[in-house]
Amino acid sequence: MNYVTIGDMAQSFQFRSHNSQLQRSLQTLTAEMTSGTRADLAAAVSGDFRALAGIDRSLGALQAFRTATSEAALLTASIQGALDATTRIVTDIAPGLLSAGINGSSTLVDTAAHDARQKFDAVVAALNTRIADRYLLSGAATDAKPIAGSQAILDALAPVIAGQVTAQGVVDAVAAFFDAPAGGGGYLDTIYGGSAAPLAAFRIAPGDQAGLELTAADPAIRDTLEALSLAALVADGALAGDRTGRALVLRRSGEGLLAAGDALTAAQARVGTAEARIEAAATRNAAEASMLGIERSRIVAADPFETATALEAVQTQIETLYNITARLSRLSLADFLR
């Protein structure tokens, strides 16, 4: 009988080859066990990557929409906060201005006017809110402050009312300043620093977008600033010495704030509608991303039981190989001949 044998060197190389193969298998199975993903994706999809590529493309798009909806939600929530702060101030001071205007007491008029002057600063600061390096109410020009400032408004109104000697004259002059169209030298030209174009709409879902057209040029905001300006002008000395005229201006200011409060509420409702639309889109996107993630896992996920079984089998093979190698290394000629 003929025997086929291999030399010691060849046997050593053979053991090394087996060991390398087992180590590679061990690393692959360990990676699959820890990541939960198959190492050989080509085998997992049977060489057809179209479905997996489509899922990955959709997940990438949904991630972009998630960023857009988060940004849009932050913007709308911030605008809502600015409008809410403005509405609270307007609601708070309007009754006091009306009371002072009807009562006509010099002390009451002065107190209400100075309180309105301070609240005027607070309202302008709220409307000039800046979030993530973007002004909220500047339209497309998000790097420009929407309102020059409360003092800037009063400085611009000073020459406008300079020749007015009656309360109605002051009220009409201030109204003409705020209602003047672009190019008329009024609020839109001297105070509003934003863009006439609204902020570009956010793409919040496939085929869906949400736009916010509210700016500091909106009539609701202009009417609010107009009414506050009237009281602030009284605080700064307009119609000095005319107690009745000053009281009448405060009364018109209070009436204007009540009307502006309704307009601000309507503006908040528009922003709230956009918020609801953005939230609904975010919910749909999250649900779709979850479904696609589950489907992707079904394709590429490694079965934990099968992987653990294969890993244990490889470990056993490695241990067996090491035991055989150890025994052969101790084999002597005397043991071989025995």
C-alpha positions in Angstrom: 0.0 0.0 0.0 1.3 3.4 -0.9 1.1 6.3 1.6 0.9 9.9 0.7 2.7 12.1 3.2 3.6 15.7 3.5 6.7 17.2 4.9 7.0 19.2 8.2 7.3 22.5 6.3 4.3 21.9 4.2 2.3 20.8 7.2 3.3 24.0 9.0 2.1 26.1 6.1 -1.1 24.1 6.0 -1.8 24.8 9.7 -1.0 28.5 9.2 -3.5 28.6 6.3 -6.2 27.0 8.3 -5.5 29.3 11.2 -5.7 32.4 9.0 -9.0 31.3 7.5 -10.5 30.6 10.9 -9.2 34.0 12.2 -10.8 35.8 9.3 -14.1 33.9 9.9 -13.9 34.8 13.6 -13.4 38.5 12.9 -16.2 38.6 10.4 -18.6 36.8 12.7 -17.6 39.0 15.7 -18.2 42.1 13.6 -21.6 40.8 12.5 -22.5 40.0 16.1 -21.6 43.4 17.4 -23.0 45.5 14.5 -26.0 43.3 13.8 -25.3 43.7 10.0 -24.1 41.1 7.6 -20.6 41.5 6.4 -21.3 40.3 2.9 -24.1 42.6 1.7 -23.8 41.3 -1.9 -24.8 37.8 -0.6 -27.6 39.4 1.5 -29.2 41.0 -1.5 -28.3 38.2 -3.9 -26.2 40.7 -5.9 -29.2 43.0 -6.6 -28.6 46.3 -4.8 -31.5 48.2 -6.3 -33.9 47.8 -3.4 -31.2 48.6 -0.8 -30.0 51.6 -2.8 -33.5 52.9 -3.0 -34.1 52.6 0.7 -30.8 54.3 1.5 -31.7 57.1 -0.9 -35.1 57.6 0.7 -33.6 57.6 4.2 -31.0 60.2 3.1 -33.8 62.4 1.8 -35.9 62.0 4.9 -32.8 63.0 7.0 -32.6 66.2 5.0 -36.3 66.8 5.5 -35.8 66.2 9.2 -33.2 68.9 9.3 -35.5 71.3 7.4 -38.5 70.6 9.7 -36.4 71.1 12.8 -35.2 74.4 11.5 -38.7 75.5 10.4 -40.1 74.4 13.8 -37.5 76.5 15.6 -38.2 79.5 13.4 -42.0 79.3 13.8 -41.8 78.7 17.5 -39.5 81.7 17.9 -41.8 83.9 15.9 -44.7 82.7 17.9 -42.8 83.6 21.1 -42.1 87.1 19.8 -45.7 87.7 18.9 -46.9 86.3 22.2 -44.7 88.6 24.1 -45.9 91.6 22.1 -49.6 90.6 22.5 -49.1 90.3 26.3 -47.6 93.7 26.5 -50.4 95.2 24.3 -53.1 93.5 26.3 -51.5 94.7 29.6 -51.1 98.4 28.8 -54.2 99.1 26.6 -56.7 99.4 29.5 -54.4 101.8 31.4 -54.0 104.1 28.3 -57.7 104.1 27.8 -58.3 104.9 31.4 -55.8 107.7 31.4 -57.2 109.1 28.2 -60.8 109.2 29.5 -59.9 110.4 33.0 -57.6 113.2 31.7 -55.6 113.6 35.0 -52.2 114.9 34.3 -50.6 112.5 36.8 -52.4 109.5 35.3 -51.5 110.6 31.7 -47.8 111.0 32.6 -47.7 107.7 34.4 -49.4 105.7 31.6 -47.4 107.5 28.9 -44.0 106.7 30.6 -45.1 103.1 31.2 -46.0 102.8 27.5 -42.6 104.3 26.5 -40.8 101.5 28.4 -43.1 98.8 26.9 -42.4 100.3 23.5 -38.8 99.4 23.9 -39.7 95.9 25.0 -42.0 95.3 22.0 -39.4 96.4 19.5 -36.7 94.2 21.2 -39.1 91.2 21.0 -39.8 91.8 17.3 -36.1 92.2 16.7 -35.4 88.7 18.1 -32.5 86.9 16.4 -32.3 83.0 16.4 -29.5 81.0 15.0 -27.9 84.2 13.5 -31.1 85.0 11.7 -33.6 87.8 12.3 -37.2 86.4 12.5 -39.2 89.2 10.8 -36.9 90.5 8.1 -38.3 88.3 5.3 -35.6 87.1 2.9 -33.0 89.5 4.4 -32.4 87.5 7.5 -29.1 89.2 8.2 -30.8 92.7 8.5 -32.5 94.0 11.6 -36.2 94.3 10.8 -36.9 97.4 13.0 -34.3 100.1 13.4 -35.2 100.6 17.0 -37.8 102.4 19.2 -35.8 105.5 19.5 -35.2 105.6 15.8 -39.0 105.5 15.3 -39.5 108.4 17.6 -36.6 110.3 16.0 -38.3 109.8 12.6 -41.7 110.9 13.9 -40.3 114.1 15.6 -40.2 116.2 12.4 -43.4 114.6 11.2 -45.5 116.0 14.2 -43.4 119.1 14.6 -46.1 121.4 13.1 -49.0 119.7 14.7 -50.8 121.5 17.5 -53.8 119.3 18.0 -54.2 115.7 19.2 -56.0 114.7 16.0 -53.2 116.3 13.9 -50.6 114.2 15.8 -52.6 111.0 15.4 -53.2 111.6 11.7 -49.5 112.5 11.0 -48.3 109.3 12.8 -50.8 107.2 10.9 -49.7 108.7 7.6 -46.1 107.8 8.5 -46.8 104.2 9.3 -49.3 103.7 6.4 -47.0 105.3 3.7 -46.2 102.8 0.9 -42.6 102.0 0.0 -41.0 105.1 -1.5 -43.3 107.4 0.5 -40.7 108.2 3.1 -42.5 106.5 5.9 -42.0 103.5 8.1 -41.2 101.1 5.2 -38.4 103.4 4.0 -36.9 104.7 7.2 -37.5 102.1 9.9 -38.1 98.7 8.3 -34.7 97.1 7.4 -35.9 93.8 6.1 -36.7 92.6 2.6 -40.0 93.1 0.8 -39.7 89.4 -0.3 -40.8 86.9 2.3 -38.5 84.1 3.6 -38.2 81.2 1.2 -40.5 78.3 2.0 -39.1 75.3 3.8 -39.3 72.0 2.0 -40.6 69.9 4.8 -41.6 66.6 3.0 -41.6 65.2 -0.6 -43.9 67.5 -2.5 -44.7 69.7 0.5 -43.4 73.0 1.7 -44.2 75.5 4.4 -43.8 79.3 4.0 -43.9 82.1 6.5 -44.7 85.5 5.0 -44.9 87.4 8.2 -42.4 90.3 8.5 -42.2 93.5 10.5 -43.8 95.2 7.5 -47.0 93.4 8.2 -50.0 95.7 9.0 -50.6 94.0 12.3 -47.1 94.9 13.5 -47.1 98.4 12.0 -50.5 99.1 13.7 -49.0 97.9 17.0 -45.9 100.2 16.6 -48.1 103.1 15.5 -50.3 102.9 18.6 -47.3 102.5 21.0 -45.6 105.4 19.3 -48.5 107.7 20.1 -48.1 107.1 23.8 -44.3 107.2 23.6 -44.5 110.6 21.9 -46.6 111.9 24.8 -44.0 110.6 27.2 -41.4 112.5 25.2 -43.3 115.8 25.5 -45.6 115.9 22.5 -48.4 118.6 22.9 -46.7 119.8 26.1 -49.1 122.0 28.1 -52.2 120.6 26.4 -53.5 118.3 29.0 -56.7 117.5 27.1 -54.8 116.9 23.8 -52.3 114.6 25.5 -55.1 112.6 27.1 -56.8 112.3 23.7 -53.6 111.0 22.1 -53.3 108.3 24.9 -57.0 107.4 24.3 -56.3 106.9 20.6 -53.2 104.9 21.5 -55.2 102.6 23.7 -57.9 102.1 21.1 -55.3 101.4 18.5 -53.7 98.8 20.7 -57.0 97.0 21.2 -57.5 96.8 17.5 -53.8 95.8 17.0 -54.3 93.0 19.6 -56.9 91.4 17.4 -54.6 91.7 14.3 -51.7 90.2 16.3 -53.9 87.3 17.4 -54.8 86.7 13.7 -51.1 86.7 12.9 -50.4 84.2 15.6 -53.1 82.0 14.2 -51.4 82.1 10.8 -48.1 81.1 12.4 -49.8 78.4 14.4 -51.2 76.9 11.2 -47.7 76.7 9.8 -46.5 75.1 13.0 -49.2 72.5 12.8 -48.3 71.7 9.2 -44.6 71.4 10.0 -45.3 69.1 12.9 -47.6 66.9 10.8 -44.9 66.7 8.1 -42.3 65.8 10.7 -44.5 63.0 12.1 -45.1 61.6 8.7 -41.4 61.7 7.8 -40.5 60.0 11.1 -43.0 57.2 10.5 -41.7 56.7 7.0 -38.1 56.7 8.1 -39.0 54.1 10.8 -40.7 51.8 8.3 -37.7 52.1 5.9 -35.3 51.4 8.7 -37.2 48.2 9.6 -37.1 47.1 6.0 -33.4 47.9 5.6 -32.7 45.9 8.8 -34.7 43.0 7.4 -32.4 42.9 4.3 -29.0 43.5 5.9 -29.4 42.4 9.5 -27.5 39.3 10.6 -29.5 36.7 12.4 -28.1 36.7 16.0 -28.8 33.0 16.6 -27.2 31.9 13.4 -24.2 34.2 14.0 -23.7 33.0 17.6 -23.9 29.4 16.5 -21.4 29.9 13.7 -19.1 31.9 16.0 -19.1 29.1 18.6 -18.3 26.6 15.9 -15.3 28.7 14.6 -14.0 29.1 18.2 -14.2 25.3 18.6 -12.3 24.8 15.4 -9.6 27.2 16.4 -9.2 25.5 19.8 -9.0 22.1 18.0 -6.4 23.4 15.6 -4.4 24.7 18.5 -4.6 21.4 20.3 -3.5 19.5 17.2 -0.6 21.9 16.7 0.5 21.5 20.3 0.4 17.7 20.1 2.4 17.6 16.9 5.0 20.0 18.3 5.6 17.5 21.1 5.9 14.4 18.8 9.3 12.8 18.9 10.8 10.0 16.8 10.6 7.6 19.7 6.8 8.3 20.1 6.4 7.9 16.3 8.1 4.5 16.3 6.4 3.3 19.4 
